[in-house]
Amino acid sequence: MIVRVLTILTAMVVVLSASPAPGARGAENQTDWRELNAYTMGVQAYLYTFPWSYMSEQRWFRSEDVGHRANQLFHFRDLKDASHVDGGSPNNDTIYSRSWLYLKEEPVILTVPAIADRYHSVQLTDFMDDNFAYAGARTTGNGGGTYAIVAKTWTGTLPAGVTVLPPSSTPWAFLQVRTAVKDASDLDAAHAIQDQYKLTPLSQWGKPDAPAPRTAEIWQPLDRNADPLNEWRTINRSMREVAPDPRDADLLQSFSRIGVGAGIDIEALDPDTKRGLARAAVDGRRIIADAFAAGYGQTIINGWNYPPPATGRMTRTRDWLLRAIQPAVGFNTNDPIEATYLNAAIDGAGQPLTGKTRYVIHFDKGGEPKVEAFWSLTIYNKAYNLVDNPIDRYSVGDRSAMKHDPDGGLTIYVQRSTPGPDKETNWLPAPDGPFILFLRAYLPAADIVSQSWRPPKITAVDG
């Protein structure tokens, strides 16, 4: 032992004696450490600050239909199809209504009509993409009502008959309404419901002629594809209007040393630090995508990935990679008790899903997902967009006209070309290349929420 210690000490002396004296390092090494430091710390900063970047982009893109104004409700009248290219794995089961809400100055009052015999939900998400409140079939029932959406800092009095919902932790929030649609013939009835959803600033409640209150600007983020440093510029600007959690002060202090933080001027950084941050932004986004694809934080059963139990409210995990994954692959993701989403990118043998192979998914009799609302199986390409196909079918489920097997089971065919006229009702068309499947269960049974239900394997078919 003594000999080993002496050997180590001798080696250290040799290394130290061969090292340049302090101040003798060349400018090249000084450059290297600044870039490396900014890169290594920058990757961690990127994972933490990703919501400020992503949500700023989504706020801009998802307010375009209303002239980039806050507190304006916009209704999508059709089910999502392959023309939607914004990613985010949209469903093909409901039509959406949405609005970005600015809550710093005053609450916004939401009016929901009575809705019988139809699934609907109003989901409210803060700027970290964490859900903070719901209204709808599960939480407030089908009788309709008026609800105040407030920031946690607001104090005041609400009109009679208005129910306050749990508050947002951030001054900006996103509202998304899902109204279930059976098929195209059901759209008119769903539109009539959409037209009864209303948003009213508190200062205009009962005062239809009152001027609209001023809200904060929805500004356009800089193009991160043109320059990776633009993403940091967006983050630093966004953090000025949406302050980080005070509990993270020490972490934010360390990030500020490399130029990441509310209002910090990226232009004032030295070139080496800028290079490190640029690399960190590119690699940070790749880490998020790769971690999700590898099943990070997920429970894998028969090739299907159950989402982390904290899905929809990832900030409470204090796992910044999980929090970054949440919006990146499923913007505005539901709490599992509202809707559980399982995803699969591999078959039952562990091979990547690809349109070059034919697959079957077989549910034994009584083995389909148990839900109070409905379930669906949807296919996406690698960009998490719906897949263009010759029959304009993007999902199948318990509301589809699928045929059950003679024994009561259900077989779904996932492949590029038709499985034949007798099986086409159960066909989910696949793209040419890689794809991913999402199995959604709306108002799922307890065994799905607890992740004890075992989905069937996706089986590759030879030939």
N, C-alpha and C positions, 0 to 999 in steps of 0.2 A: 504494500500500500504506500509506504514511504517513497519507494523507488518510483511508483507511478506518479505521485504528486510532484516529486522533483523533476520528472521528465516533462510534465505539463508546464511547470514553472519555467524550466529552461526554454521550452518552445516559445512561451510568451515573451521571454526576454529577447530571444532572437527576432521575433516578429516586431517587437517594439523598437529594437535597435535599428531595424531596417526601415522603419517608418519615418517619413519626413517630419521635421520639427514643426510645431504649431506655426501656422502662417506660411509654411513652405509649399502647401498644396497648390497645384496649378488652377487656373481659372476654369479649366475643363471639369475638374472634380467638384468645384463649387457649383457649377451649372448642374452637374449630375445630381447632387444631393437635393437641390431645390426642386428640380423636376420630379425626382423620385418621391420626395416627401409630399409634394402636392398631389402626386398620383395616388400613393398608398392611402393617405388620409382622405383624398378626394373621392375615392371609391366608397368609403364609408359615409362620407358626407352626402354623396349622390343617393345612396340607398335611403338615408334618413330624409332628405329633402325632396325625393321624387314626387310626392303628392303636390308640392307647390308648382312643380313644372307641369305635371300631367293635368292637374285640375285647372291650371291657367289655360292650357291648350283647349281642354274640353269646354271650359266656360266660353271661350271665343267661338269655337266651332258650333257648339250646341246653343248658341244664342243668335246665330246668323239669321234664322227665320223670323226673328222679331226685331231686327235692326240692332242687335247687340245691346238690348235694353234689359234691365233687371225687372223682376216681378211681373213679367208678361207671359201668359200661358199660351203655349203653342200645341196644337193637336195634329198628330200624324193620323191620316185618314185610312192608310192602307197598312197591311201587314208587311213586315220587313221582307225584302227579297235580295237577290244578288246585286241589285243596283246600289245597295247600301255598302259603302266601301270605307267606313270609318273604323272598322274593327270593333272590339269590345264584345264580341259574341252575342249579338242581339237575338232575342227569341223570335219565334214565328208563331206564337200562340196568342199574343195580345197586341192591341194597338196602344201606342204611347201618347201621353200628354206630358209636357215638361216645362220647367221654368227654372232659371237661376234666380235665387232670392237674395236680396240685400237686406239684412236684418239689423244693421248697426243702429239706424236711426229710429226704427219703429217696427212693430210686428206686422205681419201680413196675415190676413184672415182668409182661410180656405173654406169654400162652400162645396159640399159633396151631396149629390141628390140621393134619394132612396133608390136602391138598386136591388131588385129581387132576382134570384135564380141566375146570377152571373158573378163569376169571380172578378173582383177588382181590388186594387190596393194602391194606396198613396204612400210612397216611400220617400223619406226625407233624409238626406245625406249631407254631412258637413264637408268642409274643404279638405279633410284628410281622407275622404271617401268612406267615412264611417257612418253607419246609420244611427240616427238619434231618435226617430219617431216614425210611427206608422198610423195610418187611418185606413179603414176598409173592412172587408168581410171578416177577417180574423180578429182584428183589434177593437173596432168600434161598431161592427155589425153592418147590416144592410139597410138600416133606417135613415141614413144620411145625417147631416149635421153641419155645424160651423165650428171651425177649429182655428185657434191662434197659433201661428208659427213664430217663435220668439228666439232671440239670442239670449244666452245665459246672463248677459250683463243688463238685460232690460228690466226695468221696474215700472209699474204703472197699473192702470185699471182697464179692464176689458169690458166691452158692452155685455149686457145681459144676454144669456143664451149662448155665449161663445165659450167653448171649452179649450183651455190651454193645453197644448201638447208638450211633451218633454222638450227642453230647449236645445238649441244648437250651440256647440262649443266654439263656433267660428262665426264671424259676421256674414260670411258668404255661405250659402247652402244651395243644394240642388233638390228640386222636387220632381219626382217622376211618378206618373199615374199609369198603371197597367189595367186595361179593360179587356177582359177575355172576349175572343171572337171565335166562333165555331168554324166558319168558312166565309167565303166571299159573300154569300147570300145573307150573312148575319151582320154585315158592315153597317147598313143603314140604322139598325137598332142600336148598335154600339156608338155610332156617331151622335145619335140623339142623346145618349147618356153623356158623351164627351162635352156636348154643348152646355151642359148644366154644371160642369165644374167651373168654379169662379175663384179668382184671386183678387183681394181688395186690400190695399194698404189701410192700416188702422185709421189714419187721418181722413180717409175718404169713406169710411164705413157710415152708411146712412146719409152721406152727403155726395150724391152722384155728380153734382156740379162743381165740387171742390177741385182745385187744380191738382194735378198729379204731383206727388212729392218728388224732390230730386233724389237720385240715387247715385252711388259711386259709378265711375266709368268702368265699363268692360273693355279692357285694352287688349290689343293684339300682341301675343308673345312673338319674340323674334324667332326667325327660322333656324332651328337647331341643325337642320340638314345642311344649311349653308355654312355654318360655323358652330362646332360643338360648344364653344364658349358662350354662344347665345343662350344656351340652356341655363347656364349659371347666371347670366344677366336676368333672365326671366325669373329664376328662383329668388335672387336677391331682391328684385322689385316686388315680387309677390309676398315675400316674408314681411315687407313693410306694412301691408294691409291685412295680412292674416298672421298674427304673431304666433310663434311656436309655444308649446307648453312650457311654462316656467320651470317645471321639473327637469327640463333638459338643458338648463342654463350652462352647466359645466361642459356638456357635449358641444353646445353651440359656441362656447368660448374657444374650444380647440379648433373648431371649423373656421372660426374667424381668422385664425392665424394664416390660413391659406386663401383667404379672400371670399369665404362663403358665409353669408349672413345678411340680415335685413339692411338694405341700403348700401352695402359695400360696393365700391366702384371697381369693377373688374379691370378697367383700363389702367388703374394705378398699380397693378401687379407687375412684377418683373417678368420678362419673356419666359424664363424657365418655369416659373410657377404656372403661367398660362398654359404652357405645353403640357405640364402634368395634369392640370384640370381638364384640358381638352381630351386627353387620353382617358381620364377617369369617367367622363360623361359617356363616352362611347362604350367602354368596357362595363360600366355600371349597368347600362341598359341591357347589354348582352347577358350579364349575370342574372338579371331579373328573369329574362326569357328562359335561359338555360335552367335555372333553379326550378321554375314552374314545370318545364318539360320533364325534369328528372323526378318530379313528385315531391319537392321539398315541402315539409309540413303537412303533407297529405297522407291519408291512410289508403293503401292500395289493396283492393280485393278483386281477384279475378281479372286483373289488368285495368280495372276502373279505379279512379282516384276520388275518394271522398275528400271534400274540402276540409281545411282545418276547422275545428269546432268554433273558433272565434271569427269565422268568416262573416263579413259585414261590419265588424267592429274590431279590426285588427290592431288598432293603436293600443288597446288594452294588453296585448301580448308583450309589448315593448320589444318586439322582434321587427326591426326596420325592414329586413328583406321580405318578410311575410306581408308587411303593410304595403310595400312597393308592388309586390306581385298582385295584390288584390285589385287595384284599378287597372293595372296594365293588361290583365287578361280577362277582366270582367267588370268593366266600369259599372258602378252603382249596383253592386252585388247584394242580393237579398240576405237577410239572416236565415240560417238553415230552417228555423221553425216556420218561416214564411214560404220559402222555396229552397229545396236542397238541390244543388247542381253537382252531378258526378261527371267527370270527364275521362276520356280514354284516348290515348295516342298510340297504344300498342294493342295487339290482339292477345288472346289467351295464352299464346306461346311466347309472348314477350317480344314479338316482331313489330316494327313500326307499321301503322296503318297506311296503306297506299292504294290508289285506284287501280294499280296493276294486279291486285288480288281481289277475289270475291270472298265475301264474309256472310255468315249468318249469325243472328242473335236469337236464341230460343229461350222463351219463358215456359216453364212447366205450368200445367193447369194450376191456377191460384197463385202463381209466382210473380205476377206483374206487380209493379210498385203500388202500394196501398196509399191512397191519397183521399183527402176530402174534396179537393178541387179537380185536378187532372194531372196527367204526366205526358211528357213528350220526349222524343229522341230527335236531336238536330245535328246536322253535319256542317262543319266549317273547314275552310282552307287554313293554311299556316298563318295567314294574317287575321284569323278569327272573323272572317267575313263569310256570309252564306254562299253556297256553291251554285253557280249557274248550271242548269240541267234542262233537258228537252221537255220534261213534263211539269216544270215549275213547282217541284215539290222539294221543300227544304226541311220538313220534319214529318214525323209520324207519331201517333200516340193513341191514347184511349178514346180520343174523340174522332179519330180517323176511321175510314171505312175498311179497316183491315179485317181479313178473314182469319178465324181461329182454325187450328188443326182439328182433325176428327176427334182427338183425345182431349180437346179443350185447351191445349197449349197454344202458344203464339210464336210464330217464326217471322223474323224480319230479315230481309235481304239487303245487304249494303254492298253495292257494286256499281261500276260505270254503266254497263249496258243492262237492258231489261232482263229479268230472270224468266221471262215468258208471260204470255197473257194471263195464265191461270194464277200467277204469283205477283202480278204487277201492283195489286192493291197494297201489298206488303213491302214494296220496294222503296228504299231510300237511296236516291242516286248519289254516287260518289264522284269526285273530280279525278283528273288523270293522275295527279301526284299525291303527296302526303296530305292527310286530313286528320281531323280530331272530331270526336263525338261528344256531345253533351246530353246527358240524361237528366231532365228536369222533373222534379216532383213538387207540385204546388200544394201547399197545406199538407205536407207529408205526414204519414203515420209515425208513431214514436220510434219504431224500429229503424226507420230511415234517418230520423234526426239523431238517434243514438249511434248510428253507423253499424248496427248489427244485422241489417238486411244485406244479403249477399246478391249483388247483381250477377246475371249470367255472363259467362265468358263470351268474347267475340271470337268466333271460330273461323279460321281461314278454310276455304273450300278449294280443293285441287281442281285443275283443269280450267 
